[in-house]
Amino acid sequence: MTDDNKAHVPVWTLATGDARVPVSVGDGPITAERLDELRTVLAGLAEEPIATLEAHPLPDKLDSSRGIPLDAASPLAQHLSQLITQSARSSSTAATATAAGENLYRMVVPAKVAAQFGQGIVRPMMAKGIPGGLRGPLMNSSGIVGGAVFVPVGKAATAGAAGGAGATVGVAATGSAALTVAAPLVLMAVAVGLSASADLKRQQAIEHITELLEQLQDQKLDEERNQLDGCRDTIDKATALLLDQGKLGMSLGLDSAAHAINVALVTVNRRLTQWQAALDKLPAGKAIDIDTLAKAFPGIDEEGGTFRTHLELAALAIALKRRVIVLQAVEHAQMDSGNPFQNFARSLKADQQRVDKLELGISDVLERLSNLELARPSGLLPVFTTGEVDRLMRAAHRIHRLSDNIASNSHAPDVAIEVVRNKDGSVIVFPAQPA
């Protein structure tokens, strides 16, 4: 997971509240597999959500444009710097690994906690060729890097809290280990990672919509796209302000942006209802001729088409809504500094469930469409013409490929957030991904 020379990589265990769990690892090195087992144990036994944080050497080449930058004065950067400084005082491994001042930190939040963030934000990327898609644990210009040996930062992880909810917890005399209480660090990392993940999906949707509209030349759909993407500037400003623990004001226009996104989601829901009704009207167990299907789903058998543009507009509205939900959850959590992580998770989960339901409804439509058996248009001739055969084959391929866009309905995976820390203390947070 780092370089090929199996360098030692320090790993911290971070609690989001006062938590004690049985000691499950000694002071010696552990493998990546053992670390995964440790995460499972911590998730099952800890009273509060537990995350792990690994410090890896910075890859030679890294596309920072996919991440969200935060300066050294931001709470996330400060909490991370404090953890590093305090750990280096009592751990030679941590001191050596972080001496250069720049590293790639990988925080893993267990599935038990990740489920509270909504299943739509982070899920395995099954399709190939997704721009900026993150599939592996750690990446550099040549792909996944391999072979680290993990060293638990023992006393450093228990003696120095990263600030926030709860005071620093010492090592218990009864044989239980107290963990670093780092709710703000975990909260901020997860919040920025989820926001970056949602914005990555927004960028992909905009690219697809732009390409489709060039073929359609539909002014109404073009206006719908512009109104949605016009919310981005407001959301970006609000994100930067909140993550610096500022207060959102009316001048930002976030309320107007949220209203525009909600209106777009109403449109998405209306279209979804129409698609579901159209599918219900199709005869069960029979082949459907292309013309009948294209009438209910305009352009479904074409490379572009209105239906596919509607799908991308839905993806754009959902991605923007997810960013707004994260902002609202962070704002809510910061109002109560006593338990920011719990407030964040509760606020996020309720709204995410509604968005997840809409996204899964669209996925159900796509799955039903991709499983349809197609027939040629009805006509007087008893045989297929060459043109009909070509159209049927192309349409069948394109419609069956709709399944590539189906959202996973499986259990939420562990969530990994990668953070680059620069020498000046500033950080870049990359999109959250399945661990």
Order of alpha helices (4+ residues) and beta strands (2+ residues): beta-beta-alpha-beta-beta-alpha-alpha-beta-alpha-beta-beta-beta-alpha-beta-beta-alpha-alpha-alpha-alpha-beta-alpha-alpha-alpha-beta-alpha-beta-beta-beta
